[in-house]
Amino acid sequence: MRRSTLILALGAITALNFLMLRQREPAVEASVPPPVRADIVAAGPGLVEPVSEELHVSAQVGGRLERVTADDGNRVRAGEVLAVIENGEYAARVRSADAELSLREAELRRVVNGARAQERKVAAAELAEAEAVLLNARAERERRHNLLRERVIARAEAEEADRVERVAEARVDAARQRVELINAEAREEDRARAESEVSLARARVAEARALYDKTFIRAPIHGIILRRHRKAGESVSTQFDTPIVTMADDSVRRVRVDVDEADVAGITVGQHAYVTADAFGDRQFRGRVVRISRILGRKNVRTEEPAERIDTKVLETLVQLEDGRELPLGLRVQAFILSNTSDREPGNPEP
């Protein structure tokens, strides 16, 4: 009885050991690290971003939004209107400035061209009339002085004739001066003043039109609208950061990589690199290092792992991808930078 019990116990122990060995086998296989390329000099997490980075488009004048034509995901071209601020007051200022400019230009033409032909004719007629009056006054003065010598009239009447002649002479002189003034060219100071007033009016027109144009918020670059922040009816101000939309040029993808401070000695601008993302499996997106920061800083990319160190210093490095348009902006990826001595293209593992 004891012998059979012992045999059963030994059998149970053997079966248990076999099961434990089978359970350990996958763990042993999983602990084997995957092959690593020998030409990788640095690696780190990164974020996919547009080549222009994100641009926050705001208004340059305050007011209420009349309409917002841009929406998330819209592709726009540089100069395209994204939103419009209520601009009735600004349009009125433009019309007022245009009217003032027309007035100043008319005054300048009057100064440059002088009097009209009709005014010249009137002045000449007034001169002829004054000269005729003067001739008549002289004849009357001569007649009265003759009568005075003959003692036919009193001296007072002769003196009155002298006065009338002097008045007639003064009127002739005034009429002649008026003719010369009308026929003369504009004085330099009058013309300079009129031209200055025209220049000032033109500047006011330019200012009014510039303010009016600022009520149309336009796209600064070709790109895509990433996010719309404001809608029609909301107010915007220049005193606060109130972007209307956020956009970017996504024609080229870049990856902002956090390179650990221990690996910074091996990276330079122009090195080949590639990135991978969990969502795209084993695909490798090739690129080159285009910019390296000059100062170490904090991490930009967090893995959200409990054991992750957040006090590690990193060197921010930009890798511009040759392709990768399907990579969503903001996607977390893993970047690998290759040595300068490697003549292998990224994505072709070392044999």
HELIX and SHEET records of a PDB file:
HELIX    1   1 ARG A    2  ALA A   30  1                                  29    
HELIX    2   2 GLY A   88  ASN A  113  1                                  26    
HELIX    3   3 ALA A  117  ARG A  149  1                                  33    
HELIX    4   4 ARG A  155  ASN A  183  1                                  29    
HELIX    5   5 GLU A  188  ASP A  213  1                                  26    
HELIX    6   6 GLU A  261  GLY A  266  5                                   6    
HELIX    7   7 ASP A  278  PHE A  280  5                                   3    
SHEET    1   A 7 ILE A  40  PRO A  50  0                                        
SHEET    2   A 7 ARG A 253  ASP A 260 -1                                        
SHEET    3   A 7 VAL A 314  LEU A 321 -1                                        
SHEET    4   A 7 PHE A 285  GLY A 297 -1                                        
SHEET    5   A 7 HIS A 272  THR A 276 -1                                        
SHEET    6   A 7 ARG A 332  LEU A 338 -1                                        
SHEET    7   A 7 ILE A  40  PRO A  50 -1                                        
SHEET    1   B 4 LEU A  55  VAL A  57  0                                        
SHEET    2   B 4 VAL A 245  ALA A 248 -1                                        
SHEET    3   B 4 GLY A 223  ARG A 228 -1                                        
SHEET    4   B 4 ARG A  75  VAL A  76 -1                                        
SHEET    1   C 4 PHE A 216  ARG A 218  0                                        
SHEET    2   C 4 VAL A  81  ILE A  85 -1                                        
SHEET    3   C 4 GLY A  63  VAL A  68 -1                                        
SHEET    4   C 4 SER A 235  VAL A 236 -1                                        
END                                                                             
